[in-house]
Every structure is written in C-alpha cells, then in structure tokens.
Amino acid sequence: AAALSNAELIKLIEGAGLHVTHTGPIAFGGYFFGITGFHGFHVFSGVIINIIMYIKTKLGHFDQRGHYEMIEKAGLYWHFVDLVWVFVFLCFYLI
C-alpha cells in the first residue's frame, strides 16, 4: 500500500469535488467535550445524591418518614442518565 503525500491527497480531494472545512474538527471537539462534560456533571450530581441517600438511610430517615420517595426519584434520575449515555455513546463513538 502506497502512502499518499499531502500534495497528492489535496489533488485527490480537489479532483473529487470535495471541500474541506476547517471548522469541522473544532466543532466536533466542542460538541464532544461539551456534551460529555455535561453528562459527567450529571453523573457527579447523581453520586452526590446517592451519598446523601446513603447517609439518610444509615440515620433511619426514610423509616421515620414512612416513604421512600427520594430513593424512587433518584432511581428515575439514574435511568435518565443511563439513557442519555446510550445516545451520547451512539452519536460520538459509533456514528
């Protein structure tokens, strides 16, 4: 397999009528790090919520109140974070 030099590659791209935009990789990097950072923030928030729930469980807070609404909401939150990660993974790693 012969390697193409930069000049040959440019001629090949120009000959095929393809146009190179210089904002492509920059835009991808911005979207990638922005979305994964935003997702990471939500994961970090979920970990904090889980730590708070663990402490409240050890102190018997939920047994005293007689309901586990916070645990149910945290479970829904984690399912949301997991579902978002599936779409982030599909969009950035598989497509």
CNS distance restraints for C-alpha pairs under 8 A (distance, minus, plus):
assign (resid   4 and name CA) (resid   8 and name CA) 5.83 0.50 0.50
assign (resid   4 and name CA) (resid   9 and name CA) 6.01 0.50 0.50
assign (resid   5 and name CA) (resid   9 and name CA) 6.15 0.50 0.50
assign (resid   6 and name CA) (resid  10 and name CA) 6.14 0.50 0.50
assign (resid   7 and name CA) (resid  11 and name CA) 6.24 0.50 0.50
assign (resid   8 and name CA) (resid  12 and name CA) 6.11 0.50 0.50
assign (resid   9 and name CA) (resid  13 and name CA) 6.20 0.50 0.50
assign (resid  10 and name CA) (resid  14 and name CA) 6.08 0.50 0.50
assign (resid  11 and name CA) (resid  15 and name CA) 5.87 0.50 0.50
assign (resid  12 and name CA) (resid  16 and name CA) 6.21 0.50 0.50
assign (resid  13 and name CA) (resid  17 and name CA) 6.44 0.50 0.50
assign (resid  13 and name CA) (resid  18 and name CA) 5.38 0.50 0.50
assign (resid  13 and name CA) (resid  19 and name CA) 7.23 0.50 0.50
assign (resid  14 and name CA) (resid  18 and name CA) 5.89 0.50 0.50
assign (resid  14 and name CA) (resid  19 and name CA) 7.12 0.50 0.50
assign (resid  22 and name CA) (resid  26 and name CA) 7.66 0.50 0.50
assign (resid  23 and name CA) (resid  27 and name CA) 5.84 0.50 0.50
assign (resid  24 and name CA) (resid  28 and name CA) 6.13 0.50 0.50
assign (resid  25 and name CA) (resid  29 and name CA) 6.05 0.50 0.50
assign (resid  26 and name CA) (resid  30 and name CA) 6.23 0.50 0.50
assign (resid  27 and name CA) (resid  31 and name CA) 6.19 0.50 0.50
assign (resid  28 and name CA) (resid  32 and name CA) 5.85 0.50 0.50
assign (resid  29 and name CA) (resid  33 and name CA) 5.96 0.50 0.50
assign (resid  30 and name CA) (resid  34 and name CA) 5.74 0.50 0.50
assign (resid  31 and name CA) (resid  35 and name CA) 5.86 0.50 0.50
assign (resid  32 and name CA) (resid  36 and name CA) 6.01 0.50 0.50
assign (resid  32 and name CA) (resid  92 and name CA) 7.09 0.50 0.50
assign (resid  33 and name CA) (resid  37 and name CA) 5.60 0.50 0.50
assign (resid  34 and name CA) (resid  38 and name CA) 6.03 0.50 0.50
assign (resid  35 and name CA) (resid  39 and name CA) 6.10 0.50 0.50
assign (resid  35 and name CA) (resid  88 and name CA) 7.64 0.50 0.50
assign (resid  36 and name CA) (resid  40 and name CA) 5.98 0.50 0.50
assign (resid  36 and name CA) (resid  88 and name CA) 7.50 0.50 0.50
assign (resid  37 and name CA) (resid  41 and name CA) 6.17 0.50 0.50
assign (resid  38 and name CA) (resid  42 and name CA) 6.50 0.50 0.50
assign (resid  39 and name CA) (resid  43 and name CA) 6.30 0.50 0.50
assign (resid  39 and name CA) (resid  81 and name CA) 7.49 0.50 0.50
assign (resid  39 and name CA) (resid  84 and name CA) 7.82 0.50 0.50
assign (resid  39 and name CA) (resid  85 and name CA) 7.40 0.50 0.50
assign (resid  40 and name CA) (resid  44 and name CA) 6.11 0.50 0.50
assign (resid  41 and name CA) (resid  45 and name CA) 6.14 0.50 0.50
assign (resid  42 and name CA) (resid  46 and name CA) 6.14 0.50 0.50
assign (resid  42 and name CA) (resid  81 and name CA) 7.06 0.50 0.50
assign (resid  43 and name CA) (resid  47 and name CA) 6.27 0.50 0.50
assign (resid  43 and name CA) (resid  81 and name CA) 7.01 0.50 0.50
assign (resid  44 and name CA) (resid  48 and name CA) 6.38 0.50 0.50
assign (resid  45 and name CA) (resid  49 and name CA) 6.26 0.50 0.50
assign (resid  46 and name CA) (resid  50 and name CA) 6.13 0.50 0.50
assign (resid  46 and name CA) (resid  74 and name CA) 7.56 0.50 0.50
assign (resid  46 and name CA) (resid  77 and name CA) 7.53 0.50 0.50
assign (resid  46 and name CA) (resid  78 and name CA) 6.96 0.50 0.50
assign (resid  47 and name CA) (resid  51 and name CA) 6.21 0.50 0.50
assign (resid  48 and name CA) (resid  52 and name CA) 6.27 0.50 0.50
assign (resid  49 and name CA) (resid  53 and name CA) 6.18 0.50 0.50
assign (resid  49 and name CA) (resid  74 and name CA) 7.30 0.50 0.50
assign (resid  50 and name CA) (resid  54 and name CA) 6.07 0.50 0.50
assign (resid  50 and name CA) (resid  74 and name CA) 7.59 0.50 0.50
assign (resid  51 and name CA) (resid  55 and name CA) 6.30 0.50 0.50
assign (resid  52 and name CA) (resid  56 and name CA) 6.20 0.50 0.50
assign (resid  53 and name CA) (resid  57 and name CA) 5.96 0.50 0.50
assign (resid  53 and name CA) (resid  70 and name CA) 7.77 0.50 0.50
assign (resid  53 and name CA) (resid  71 and name CA) 7.17 0.50 0.50
assign (resid  54 and name CA) (resid  58 and name CA) 6.23 0.50 0.50
assign (resid  55 and name CA) (resid  59 and name CA) 6.28 0.50 0.50
assign (resid  56 and name CA) (resid  60 and name CA) 6.24 0.50 0.50
assign (resid  56 and name CA) (resid  61 and name CA) 5.22 0.50 0.50
assign (resid  56 and name CA) (resid  62 and name CA) 7.02 0.50 0.50
assign (resid  57 and name CA) (resid  61 and name CA) 5.90 0.50 0.50
assign (resid  57 and name CA) (resid  62 and name CA) 6.24 0.50 0.50
assign (resid  60 and name CA) (resid  64 and name CA) 6.31 0.50 0.50
assign (resid  61 and name CA) (resid  65 and name CA) 6.40 0.50 0.50
assign (resid  62 and name CA) (resid  66 and name CA) 6.00 0.50 0.50
assign (resid  62 and name CA) (resid  67 and name CA) 6.08 0.50 0.50
assign (resid  62 and name CA) (resid  68 and name CA) 5.95 0.50 0.50
assign (resid  63 and name CA) (resid  67 and name CA) 7.12 0.50 0.50
assign (resid  68 and name CA) (resid  72 and name CA) 6.45 0.50 0.50
assign (resid  69 and name CA) (resid  73 and name CA) 6.20 0.50 0.50
assign (resid  70 and name CA) (resid  74 and name CA) 6.07 0.50 0.50
assign (resid  71 and name CA) (resid  75 and name CA) 6.16 0.50 0.50
assign (resid  72 and name CA) (resid  76 and name CA) 6.40 0.50 0.50
assign (resid  73 and name CA) (resid  77 and name CA) 6.15 0.50 0.50
assign (resid  74 and name CA) (resid  78 and name CA) 6.22 0.50 0.50
assign (resid  75 and name CA) (resid  79 and name CA) 6.31 0.50 0.50
assign (resid  76 and name CA) (resid  80 and name CA) 6.23 0.50 0.50
assign (resid  77 and name CA) (resid  81 and name CA) 6.27 0.50 0.50
assign (resid  78 and name CA) (resid  82 and name CA) 6.12 0.50 0.50
assign (resid  79 and name CA) (resid  83 and name CA) 6.09 0.50 0.50
assign (resid  80 and name CA) (resid  84 and name CA) 6.18 0.50 0.50
assign (resid  81 and name CA) (resid  85 and name CA) 6.21 0.50 0.50
assign (resid  82 and name CA) (resid  86 and name CA) 6.41 0.50 0.50
assign (resid  83 and name CA) (resid  87 and name CA) 6.74 0.50 0.50
assign (resid  84 and name CA) (resid  88 and name CA) 6.21 0.50 0.50
assign (resid  85 and name CA) (resid  89 and name CA) 5.90 0.50 0.50
assign (resid  86 and name CA) (resid  90 and name CA) 6.15 0.50 0.50
assign (resid  87 and name CA) (resid  91 and name CA) 6.03 0.50 0.50
assign (resid  88 and name CA) (resid  92 and name CA) 6.02 0.50 0.50
assign (resid  88 and name CA) (resid  93 and name CA) 7.92 0.50 0.50
assign (resid  89 and name CA) (resid  93 and name CA) 5.36 0.50 0.50
assign (resid  89 and name CA) (resid  94 and name CA) 6.87 0.50 0.50
assign (resid  90 and name CA) (resid  94 and name CA) 5.02 0.50 0.50
assign (resid  90 and name CA) (resid  95 and name CA) 6.26 0.50 0.50
assign (resid  91 and name CA) (resid  95 and name CA) 5.39 0.50 0.50
